[in-house]
């Protein structure tokens, strides 16, 4: 900034051009091309100061100031509020040092709210290592990421890149269909970030729906062949399908292909990392993408007294732990109020031996041959499901919204979770079904006949019998990534099964102590309840001991994970909470 008079005087100076002047002029022209400077009249209150503004720039003033400091002093102030702008500016001005600093910062600070913007920047600027970091994060958090507003602004190329990935962790293919339908219905945004409205928005929405229609026919994007009948019905009710004849036709054709499919035939499927087991595993109740810290479990943090007989079942719901007992009651314990029991539920005429939470319902099973349905929160008794002719011993939820129950006479019954109607009865085993688990589209049953059987919940066809155990199969659990099934038996063995080949890949002998209960603890550990009252922690691969918790005085009937801690239920009439 110079006084106007001096500025004018300098403009009149004439010099013969030389090579140095030419180079400076070229650099000045380059800067002018980037910033398009406009010389304006002096500030009214500062008549001696020249006023210079930049228009139609690709670099914001804050980023330019930060980069100027970096170029002169080698210092770049980076925060999550400014890093994407700095990366844009560094890429545009081709400043490699600051670009690397921005990339390194982003790699360590990717989260649900910014990951789509990070992916977009990394893709546009061909930053492969940052792009890979963002993609791997989205693989694990897809169902949370698609709830962010920026999902609706994604470029078509990036959207296709995401939904083509086999490694996406989703509960079912319908989750991807619904996420893309939300994108298709959204109005496009302008470069300034303002939503387009009126007829312009209608045009862009119709273009997106056309893109969506084309995605259905492109291999590997939206995989209708991976959807169950119930999923097809679910997605057919979305608004975008109602507005598109092409989508309705595609869904109808897929449904009809199932009807015309001959026995034993099925389309080849390109699977993803489906996490349907999260819907039925107690440790993931209410949130299929729940994350919790993994502790080195060492001590009992609380012992919960109140039941008058053995505690046989346990599950978690929000901030509460629920226990079912031989005294015929379910107790609700509050973790936020010093583990106070604030509700006792009574509805069965016999012991409660299994508990499951499904959406806003609690389900309980009993030897009184019934299943009770309770409202979560109010804990009101909603209804009773009758149909079993013998004691109900096990419960599980399928990914297609079916409740499965196993009974003392070896029958497996299938209930519709929307209407609670009994839809099917299968004579699954010759003896008691002690345990059930859900894994992707499969339901797995463990029995006192020493076998484990696998069923396809799409058509309830029998798949395979697993017969490694030598005594009653008491417990089943499925790994977080659904690739492995864990089974525990009265023979003291824990077996690990590959859920794609159904081969037994590892075994462990717990010194002949009966394995009565199992749960998954993070990606690499499992917890078992033993017949001698010990809660045992194991590394899952290799299958080795990782500690023993020994304060129960009788057999441990149930275990579950609660906010990174483990809760256990025992024949000694107590529930214990284990932590670091």
C-alpha positions as CSV (number, residue, x, y, z in Angstrom):
1,X,0.0,0.0,0.0
2,X,1.4,3.4,-1.0
3,X,0.0,7.0,-1.0
4,X,-1.9,7.6,-4.2
5,X,0.4,10.4,-5.3
6,X,3.5,8.2,-5.0
7,X,1.6,5.4,-6.8
8,X,0.8,7.7,-9.7
9,X,4.3,9.0,-9.8
10,X,5.7,5.5,-10.0
11,X,3.4,4.6,-12.8
12,X,5.0,7.3,-15.0
13,X,8.5,6.0,-14.6
14,X,9.8,4.5,-17.9
15,X,12.5,2.0,-18.0
16,X,14.0,0.0,-20.8
17,X,12.9,-3.6,-20.5
18,X,15.5,-6.2,-19.6
19,X,15.3,-10.0,-19.0
20,X,14.7,-9.5,-15.2
21,X,11.8,-7.1,-15.8
22,X,10.3,-9.6,-18.3
23,X,10.5,-12.4,-15.8
24,X,8.8,-10.3,-13.1
25,X,6.2,-9.2,-15.6
26,X,5.5,-12.8,-16.5
27,X,5.1,-13.7,-12.8
28,X,2.8,-10.8,-12.2
29,X,0.7,-11.8,-15.2
30,X,0.5,-15.3,-13.7
31,X,-0.7,-14.0,-10.4
32,X,-3.1,-11.7,-12.1
33,X,-4.5,-14.7,-14.1
34,X,-5.1,-16.5,-10.8
35,X,-6.6,-13.7,-8.8
36,X,-8.1,-11.3,-11.4
37,X,-7.2,-8.2,-9.4
38,X,-9.4,-5.0,-9.6
39,X,-8.1,-1.6,-8.6
40,X,-10.8,0.3,-6.8
41,X,-11.1,3.9,-5.6
42,X,-9.4,4.7,-2.3
43,X,-11.2,4.0,1.0
44,X,-13.5,7.0,1.8
45,X,-12.0,7.3,5.3
46,X,-8.4,6.6,4.2
47,X,-7.8,8.8,1.1
48,X,-4.1,8.0,0.8
49,X,-4.6,4.2,0.7
50,X,-5.0,2.2,-2.6
51,X,-7.8,-0.4,-2.4
52,X,-7.3,-3.7,-4.1
53,X,-9.8,-6.6,-4.3
54,X,-9.7,-10.0,-6.0
55,X,-12.7,-11.5,-7.7
56,X,-13.5,-15.0,-9.2
57,X,-10.6,-16.5,-7.2
58,X,-10.1,-20.3,-6.6
59,X,-8.4,-19.6,-3.3
60,X,-10.1,-18.0,-0.3
61,X,-8.4,-15.2,1.6
62,X,-7.9,-17.2,4.8
63,X,-6.2,-20.0,3.0
64,X,-4.0,-17.6,1.0
65,X,-2.9,-15.9,4.1
66,X,-2.0,-19.2,5.7
67,X,-0.1,-20.3,2.6
68,X,1.8,-17.0,2.4
69,X,3.0,-17.5,6.0
70,X,4.0,-21.1,5.1
71,X,6.0,-19.9,2.0
72,X,7.8,-17.2,3.9
73,X,8.3,-19.0,7.3
74,X,7.7,-22.7,6.7
75,X,4.8,-22.7,9.3
76,X,1.3,-23.9,8.4
77,X,-1.5,-23.6,10.9
78,X,-3.8,-26.5,10.2
79,X,-7.2,-27.3,11.9
80,X,-10.1,-29.5,10.9
81,X,-12.0,-26.2,10.1
82,X,-9.4,-25.0,7.6
83,X,-7.6,-28.1,6.3
84,X,-9.9,-28.9,3.3
85,X,-9.7,-25.3,2.2
86,X,-5.9,-25.4,2.5
87,X,-5.8,-28.6,0.6
88,X,-7.8,-27.1,-2.2
89,X,-5.5,-24.0,-2.3
90,X,-2.3,-26.0,-2.1
91,X,-3.4,-28.2,-5.0
92,X,-4.5,-25.3,-7.1
93,X,-1.3,-23.4,-6.5
94,X,0.8,-26.6,-6.7
95,X,2.5,-26.1,-3.3
96,X,3.6,-29.7,-2.6
97,X,4.9,-29.2,1.0
98,X,1.6,-27.7,2.3
99,X,-0.4,-30.3,0.4
100,X,1.5,-33.1,2.1
101,X,1.0,-31.5,5.5
102,X,-2.8,-31.3,4.8
103,X,-3.0,-34.9,3.7
104,X,-1.1,-36.1,6.8
105,X,-3.4,-34.2,9.0
106,X,-6.5,-35.5,7.4
107,X,-5.4,-39.1,7.5
108,X,-5.3,-38.9,11.3
109,X,-8.6,-37.0,11.7
110,X,-11.1,-38.7,9.4
111,X,-14.5,-39.0,11.0
112,X,-18.2,-39.6,10.1
113,X,-18.9,-35.9,9.5
114,X,-16.0,-35.1,7.2
115,X,-15.1,-38.4,5.5
116,X,-17.2,-37.8,2.4
117,X,-15.6,-34.5,1.8
118,X,-12.2,-36.0,2.4
119,X,-12.9,-38.7,-0.1
120,X,-14.2,-36.2,-2.7
121,X,-11.0,-34.1,-2.3
122,X,-8.7,-37.1,-2.4
123,X,-10.5,-38.5,-5.5
124,X,-10.4,-35.1,-7.4
125,X,-6.7,-34.5,-6.6
126,X,-5.7,-38.2,-7.1
127,X,-4.3,-38.5,-3.5
128,X,-4.5,-42.3,-3.4
129,X,-3.3,-42.9,0.1
130,X,-5.8,-40.5,1.6
131,X,-8.5,-41.9,-0.7
132,X,-7.8,-45.4,0.6
133,X,-8.0,-44.2,4.2
134,X,-11.4,-42.6,3.5
135,X,-12.8,-45.7,1.7
136,X,-11.7,-48.1,4.5
137,X,-13.4,-45.8,7.0
138,X,-16.7,-45.7,5.0
139,X,-16.6,-49.5,4.6
140,X,-17.0,-49.8,8.4
141,X,-19.3,-46.8,9.0
142,X,-21.5,-46.8,5.8
143,X,-24.9,-46.7,7.5
144,X,-23.9,-43.8,9.7
145,X,-22.0,-41.9,6.9
146,X,-25.1,-41.9,4.6
147,X,-27.0,-39.9,7.3
148,X,-24.7,-36.9,6.8
149,X,-26.1,-34.0,4.7
150,X,-23.1,-34.2,2.3
151,X,-24.2,-37.7,1.2
152,X,-27.0,-35.9,-0.8
153,X,-24.4,-33.8,-2.6
154,X,-22.1,-36.6,-3.8
155,X,-20.9,-36.7,-7.4
156,X,-22.3,-39.7,-9.4
157,X,-18.8,-41.1,-10.0
158,X,-18.0,-41.2,-6.3
159,X,-21.4,-42.6,-5.4
160,X,-20.9,-45.5,-7.9
161,X,-17.4,-46.1,-6.6
162,X,-18.8,-46.4,-3.0
163,X,-21.7,-48.7,-3.7
164,X,-19.6,-51.0,-5.9
165,X,-17.4,-52.1,-3.0
166,X,-17.8,-55.6,-1.7
167,X,-16.3,-54.6,1.6
168,X,-19.1,-52.2,2.7
169,X,-20.5,-53.2,6.1
170,X,-24.3,-53.0,5.9
171,X,-27.0,-55.0,7.6
172,X,-28.5,-55.9,4.2
173,X,-28.6,-54.8,0.6
174,X,-31.8,-52.8,1.3
175,X,-29.6,-50.3,3.3
176,X,-27.7,-49.4,0.1
177,X,-30.9,-49.2,-2.0
178,X,-32.5,-46.8,0.5
179,X,-29.3,-44.7,0.8
180,X,-29.2,-44.2,-3.0
181,X,-32.9,-43.5,-3.2
182,X,-32.4,-40.7,-0.7
183,X,-29.6,-39.3,-2.8
184,X,-31.8,-39.6,-5.9
185,X,-34.7,-37.7,-4.3
186,X,-32.5,-34.8,-3.1
187,X,-32.2,-31.6,-5.1
188,X,-28.8,-30.8,-6.5
189,X,-26.7,-28.0,-5.0
190,X,-25.0,-25.1,-6.6
191,X,-21.3,-24.4,-6.4
192,X,-22.0,-22.0,-3.6
193,X,-23.7,-24.7,-1.5
194,X,-27.2,-23.3,-1.9
195,X,-30.0,-25.8,-2.7
196,X,-31.5,-25.6,-6.1
197,X,-35.2,-25.0,-6.0
198,X,-38.2,-24.8,-8.2
199,X,-38.3,-26.4,-11.7
200,X,-34.5,-26.5,-11.7
201,X,-34.5,-28.8,-8.7
202,X,-37.2,-30.9,-10.3
203,X,-35.0,-31.4,-13.4
204,X,-31.9,-32.3,-11.3
205,X,-34.0,-34.8,-9.3
206,X,-35.4,-36.4,-12.4
207,X,-31.8,-36.7,-13.7
208,X,-30.7,-38.4,-10.5
209,X,-33.6,-40.8,-10.6
210,X,-32.5,-41.7,-14.2
211,X,-29.0,-42.4,-12.8
212,X,-30.6,-44.6,-10.1
213,X,-32.5,-46.6,-12.7
214,X,-29.3,-47.2,-14.6
215,X,-27.5,-48.3,-11.5
216,X,-30.0,-51.1,-11.0
217,X,-28.9,-52.7,-14.3
218,X,-25.1,-52.0,-13.9
219,X,-23.4,-55.1,-12.4
220,X,-22.1,-54.9,-8.9
221,X,-23.8,-51.7,-7.9
222,X,-27.3,-52.2,-6.3
223,X,-27.6,-56.0,-6.0
224,X,-31.2,-56.9,-6.1
225,X,-30.4,-60.6,-6.2
226,X,-28.9,-60.3,-2.7
227,X,-32.2,-59.0,-1.2
228,X,-34.7,-61.2,0.5
229,X,-38.4,-61.1,-0.4
230,X,-39.1,-58.9,2.6
231,X,-36.3,-56.5,1.5
232,X,-37.8,-56.2,-2.0
233,X,-41.2,-55.4,-0.4
234,X,-39.6,-52.8,1.9
235,X,-37.8,-50.9,-0.9
236,X,-40.8,-51.1,-3.2
237,X,-42.6,-48.8,-0.8
238,X,-40.1,-46.0,-1.0
239,X,-41.2,-42.7,-2.7
240,X,-38.5,-43.0,-5.4
241,X,-39.8,-46.4,-6.5
242,X,-43.4,-45.0,-6.6
243,X,-42.2,-42.3,-9.0
244,X,-40.3,-44.6,-11.3
245,X,-41.8,-47.2,-13.6
246,X,-38.3,-48.6,-14.4
247,X,-37.6,-49.2,-10.7
248,X,-40.9,-50.9,-10.1
249,X,-40.4,-53.1,-13.1
250,X,-36.9,-54.1,-12.0
251,X,-38.2,-55.1,-8.5
252,X,-41.1,-57.0,-10.0
253,X,-38.8,-58.9,-12.4
254,X,-36.5,-59.8,-9.5
255,X,-39.4,-61.1,-7.4
256,X,-40.9,-63.1,-10.3
257,X,-37.5,-64.7,-11.0
258,X,-37.6,-66.1,-7.5
259,X,-41.1,-67.5,-8.1
260,X,-40.0,-69.2,-11.3
261,X,-36.8,-70.5,-9.8
262,X,-36.6,-74.2,-9.8
263,X,-35.7,-76.2,-6.6
264,X,-32.1,-76.0,-5.8
265,X,-31.5,-73.1,-8.3
266,X,-30.3,-69.7,-7.2
267,X,-28.7,-66.8,-8.9
268,X,-24.9,-66.3,-8.4
269,X,-24.5,-63.7,-5.7
270,X,-21.8,-61.1,-5.3
271,X,-21.8,-60.6,-1.6
272,X,-20.8,-57.7,0.6
273,X,-19.8,-57.7,4.2
274,X,-23.3,-58.1,5.5
275,X,-23.6,-57.6,9.2
276,X,-27.1,-59.0,9.8
277,X,-26.0,-60.7,13.0
278,X,-25.8,-57.3,14.7
279,X,-29.6,-57.3,14.7
280,X,-29.8,-60.3,17.0
281,X,-26.5,-60.2,19.0
282,X,-27.2,-58.6,22.4
283,X,-24.0,-56.6,22.4
284,X,-25.1,-54.7,19.3
285,X,-28.7,-54.2,20.4
286,X,-30.3,-51.1,19.0
287,X,-27.3,-50.1,16.9
288,X,-25.7,-52.3,14.3
289,X,-22.7,-50.0,14.0
290,X,-22.0,-49.6,17.8
291,X,-18.4,-49.1,18.8
292,X,-17.1,-49.7,22.3
293,X,-13.6,-49.7,23.9
294,X,-11.9,-53.1,24.5
295,X,-10.6,-53.4,28.0
296,X,-8.3,-55.9,29.7
297,X,-11.0,-57.3,32.0
298,X,-9.7,-57.8,35.5
299,X,-12.2,-57.2,38.2
300,X,-15.9,-57.3,39.2
301,X,-17.1,-53.7,39.3
302,X,-20.6,-54.5,40.6
303,X,-22.7,-57.4,41.8
304,X,-26.5,-57.1,41.3
305,X,-28.7,-58.8,43.8
306,X,-32.5,-59.1,43.6
307,X,-33.4,-62.4,42.0
308,X,-34.5,-65.2,44.3
309,X,-33.5,-68.0,42.0
310,X,-30.9,-68.7,39.3
311,X,-30.3,-66.0,36.7
312,X,-30.5,-67.7,33.3
313,X,-30.7,-64.9,30.7
314,X,-29.2,-61.5,30.1
315,X,-29.4,-58.8,27.4
316,X,-28.7,-55.0,27.1
317,X,-30.9,-52.2,26.0
318,X,-29.6,-48.6,25.9
319,X,-28.2,-47.8,29.3
320,X,-30.0,-50.7,30.9
321,X,-29.1,-54.4,31.5
322,X,-32.0,-56.8,31.7
323,X,-31.9,-60.2,33.5
324,X,-34.3,-63.1,33.4
325,X,-34.5,-65.6,36.2
326,X,-35.9,-68.9,37.5
327,X,-38.1,-66.8,39.8
328,X,-40.2,-65.9,36.7
329,X,-39.2,-62.2,36.6
330,X,-37.2,-59.9,34.4
331,X,-35.3,-57.2,36.2
332,X,-34.2,-53.9,34.6
333,X,-31.0,-52.5,36.0
334,X,-29.9,-48.9,35.3
335,X,-26.2,-48.3,34.7
336,X,-26.6,-44.6,35.1
337,X,-28.1,-44.9,38.6
338,X,-25.6,-47.0,40.4
339,X,-27.1,-50.2,38.9
340,X,-30.4,-49.7,40.7
341,X,-33.2,-52.2,39.7
342,X,-36.0,-49.8,38.7
343,X,-38.4,-52.2,37.2
344,X,-39.5,-55.8,37.7
345,X,-41.5,-57.4,34.8
346,X,-43.9,-60.3,35.5
347,X,-45.7,-62.2,32.8
348,X,-44.4,-65.7,32.7
349,X,-45.5,-68.6,34.9
350,X,-42.1,-70.2,34.8
351,X,-38.4,-69.4,34.4
352,X,-37.1,-66.9,31.9
353,X,-34.4,-68.6,29.9
354,X,-33.8,-66.3,26.9
355,X,-34.0,-62.5,26.2
356,X,-33.7,-60.5,23.0
357,X,-34.2,-56.9,22.1
358,X,-35.7,-56.1,18.7
359,X,-36.2,-52.4,17.8
360,X,-38.6,-51.1,20.5
361,X,-39.6,-54.5,21.8
362,X,-38.1,-56.9,24.4
363,X,-38.8,-60.6,23.8
364,X,-38.6,-63.2,26.6
365,X,-38.9,-67.0,26.3
366,X,-39.9,-69.5,29.0
367,X,-40.5,-73.2,29.7
368,X,-44.1,-72.2,30.1
369,X,-44.2,-72.7,26.3
370,X,-44.7,-69.0,25.5
371,X,-42.8,-65.9,24.3
372,X,-43.7,-62.6,25.8
373,X,-43.4,-59.2,24.0
374,X,-42.7,-56.1,26.1
375,X,-42.5,-52.4,25.2
376,X,-39.0,-51.0,25.7
377,X,-39.0,-48.0,28.0
378,X,-42.5,-48.3,29.4
379,X,-41.9,-52.0,30.0
380,X,-45.6,-52.7,29.5
381,X,-46.6,-56.3,28.6
382,X,-47.6,-56.1,24.9
383,X,-48.7,-59.7,23.9
384,X,-48.0,-63.4,24.3
385,X,-46.9,-65.6,21.4
386,X,-48.3,-69.1,21.8
387,X,-47.8,-72.1,19.5
388,X,-45.0,-74.1,21.0
389,X,-46.0,-77.5,22.5
390,X,-42.9,-77.6,24.7
391,X,-40.5,-75.4,26.7
392,X,-39.1,-72.4,24.6
393,X,-35.3,-72.4,25.2
394,X,-33.7,-70.0,22.6
395,X,-34.5,-66.9,20.6
396,X,-32.8,-65.1,17.7
397,X,-33.7,-62.4,15.2
398,X,-33.2,-62.9,11.4
399,X,-31.9,-60.1,9.2
400,X,-35.3,-60.2,7.4
401,X,-37.3,-59.2,10.5
402,X,-38.3,-62.7,11.6
403,X,-38.1,-64.0,15.1
404,X,-36.9,-67.6,15.5
405,X,-37.6,-69.6,18.6
406,X,-36.2,-73.1,19.5
407,X,-37.9,-75.4,21.9
408,X,-37.4,-78.5,24.0
409,X,-39.0,-80.8,21.3
410,X,-36.4,-79.8,18.7
411,X,-38.8,-77.5,16.8
412,X,-37.8,-74.2,15.2
413,X,-40.6,-71.7,14.8
414,X,-40.6,-68.6,12.7
415,X,-42.6,-65.5,13.6
416,X,-43.3,-62.3,11.7
417,X,-42.0,-59.4,13.8
418,X,-44.4,-56.9,12.2
419,X,-47.6,-58.9,12.8
420,X,-46.3,-61.5,15.3
421,X,-48.0,-64.2,13.3
422,X,-46.5,-67.7,13.3
423,X,-45.3,-68.3,9.8
424,X,-43.5,-71.6,9.8
425,X,-42.6,-74.6,12.0
426,X,-39.5,-76.8,11.2
427,X,-38.5,-80.0,12.9
428,X,-34.9,-78.9,13.1
429,X,-33.5,-81.4,15.6
430,X,-34.4,-84.6,17.4
431,X,-33.7,-83.1,20.8
432,X,-33.7,-79.7,22.6
433,X,-32.6,-76.6,20.8
434,X,-30.4,-74.9,23.4
435,X,-29.1,-72.0,21.3
436,X,-29.8,-70.0,18.1
437,X,-27.7,-67.4,16.2
438,X,-28.1,-65.2,13.1
439,X,-25.4,-64.8,10.5
440,X,-26.1,-62.9,7.3
441,X,-29.1,-64.8,5.7
442,X,-28.5,-67.8,7.9
443,X,-30.1,-69.0,11.1
444,X,-28.0,-71.5,13.1
445,X,-29.3,-73.9,15.7
446,X,-27.4,-75.8,18.4
447,X,-28.9,-78.8,20.1
448,X,-28.6,-81.4,22.8
449,X,-28.3,-84.0,20.0
450,X,-24.6,-82.6,19.7
451,X,-25.1,-81.1,16.3
452,X,-25.3,-77.6,14.8
453,X,-27.6,-77.0,11.8
454,X,-27.6,-74.1,9.4
455,X,-30.8,-72.8,7.7
456,X,-31.3,-70.3,4.9
457,X,-33.8,-67.8,6.3
458,X,-34.9,-66.7,2.7
459,X,-36.6,-70.0,2.0
460,X,-35.9,-72.0,5.2
461,X,-34.0,-74.7,3.4
462,X,-31.6,-76.8,5.4
463,X,-28.0,-76.1,4.4
464,X,-25.6,-78.2,6.4
465,X,-25.0,-80.1,9.7
466,X,-21.9,-79.3,11.8
467,X,-21.0,-82.2,14.0
468,X,-17.6,-81.6,15.6
469,X,-18.9,-81.6,19.2
470,X,-19.3,-84.8,21.3
471,X,-21.9,-83.4,23.8
472,X,-24.8,-81.0,23.9
473,X,-24.3,-77.6,22.1
474,X,-25.2,-75.0,24.6
475,X,-24.0,-71.7,23.1
476,X,-23.5,-70.0,19.7
477,X,-22.0,-66.6,18.8
478,X,-21.0,-64.9,15.5
479,X,-18.0,-62.7,14.9
480,X,-18.5,-59.0,14.2
481,X,-17.6,-59.4,10.5
482,X,-19.8,-62.5,10.3
483,X,-17.0,-64.6,8.9
484,X,-16.8,-67.0,11.9
485,X,-19.2,-68.9,14.1
486,X,-18.2,-69.9,17.6
487,X,-19.9,-72.8,19.3
488,X,-19.6,-74.0,22.9
489,X,-20.6,-77.4,24.3
490,X,-20.9,-79.5,27.5
491,X,-17.8,-81.4,26.1
492,X,-15.7,-78.4,27.1
493,X,-14.8,-77.6,23.5
494,X,-15.1,-74.2,21.7
495,X,-15.2,-74.7,17.9
496,X,-14.6,-72.0,15.3
497,X,-16.4,-72.4,12.0
498,X,-15.9,-70.5,8.7
499,X,-19.3,-69.2,7.8
500,X,-18.7,-69.4,4.0
501,X,-17.4,-73.0,3.9
502,X,-18.9,-74.2,7.2
503,X,-15.6,-76.0,8.0
504,X,-14.3,-76.2,11.5
505,X,-11.1,-74.1,11.4
506,X,-10.0,-74.1,15.1
507,X,-10.8,-75.8,18.3
508,X,-10.0,-75.4,22.0
509,X,-10.5,-77.6,25.0
510,X,-11.4,-75.8,28.2
511,X,-10.2,-78.6,30.5
512,X,-13.6,-80.4,30.1
513,X,-15.4,-77.5,31.7
514,X,-18.9,-77.1,30.1
515,X,-19.3,-74.0,27.9
516,X,-22.7,-72.7,28.8
517,X,-22.7,-69.3,27.2
518,X,-20.7,-67.2,24.7
519,X,-20.5,-63.6,23.4
520,X,-18.2,-61.7,21.0
521,X,-16.0,-59.1,22.6
522,X,-14.7,-56.8,19.9
523,X,-13.1,-58.0,16.7
524,X,-10.6,-60.4,18.3
525,X,-12.0,-61.8,21.5
526,X,-14.8,-64.0,22.8
527,X,-16.1,-64.4,26.3
528,X,-17.5,-67.7,27.7
529,X,-19.4,-68.6,30.8
530,X,-18.3,-72.0,32.2
531,X,-20.0,-74.7,34.3
532,X,-17.6,-74.1,37.2
533,X,-18.6,-70.4,37.6
534,X,-15.7,-68.9,35.7
535,X,-16.1,-66.2,33.1
536,X,-13.3,-66.9,30.6
537,X,-11.9,-64.5,28.0
538,X,-10.2,-65.9,24.9
539,X,-8.3,-64.5,21.9
540,X,-10.2,-65.7,18.9
541,X,-7.3,-66.2,16.5
542,X,-5.3,-68.0,17.6
543,X,-7.7,-69.5,20.1
544,X,-5.9,-68.9,23.4
545,X,-6.7,-67.9,26.9
546,X,-6.7,-64.2,27.8
547,X,-7.8,-64.3,31.4
548,X,-10.3,-65.7,33.9
549,X,-12.8,-63.9,36.2
550,X,-13.7,-66.1,39.1
551,X,-16.2,-64.4,41.6
552,X,-19.3,-66.4,40.6
553,X,-20.0,-69.3,42.9
554,X,-22.0,-71.4,40.4
555,X,-22.3,-71.9,36.7
556,X,-22.5,-68.9,34.4
557,X,-25.6,-69.2,32.2
558,X,-25.3,-66.0,30.1
559,X,-22.8,-63.4,29.1
560,X,-23.1,-60.1,27.1
561,X,-21.1,-57.0,26.3
562,X,-22.2,-53.6,27.7
563,X,-20.4,-50.5,26.7
564,X,-17.0,-52.3,26.6
565,X,-17.6,-54.2,29.8
566,X,-19.0,-57.7,30.2
567,X,-22.1,-58.7,32.2
568,X,-22.7,-62.2,33.4
569,X,-25.6,-64.1,34.8
570,X,-25.3,-67.1,37.1
571,X,-27.0,-69.9,39.0
572,X,-25.8,-68.1,42.2
573,X,-28.7,-65.7,41.7
574,X,-26.5,-62.7,40.8
575,X,-25.5,-60.6,37.8
576,X,-22.0,-59.3,37.8
577,X,-20.4,-56.4,35.8
578,X,-16.7,-56.9,34.8
579,X,-14.3,-54.1,33.9
580,X,-10.6,-53.2,33.8
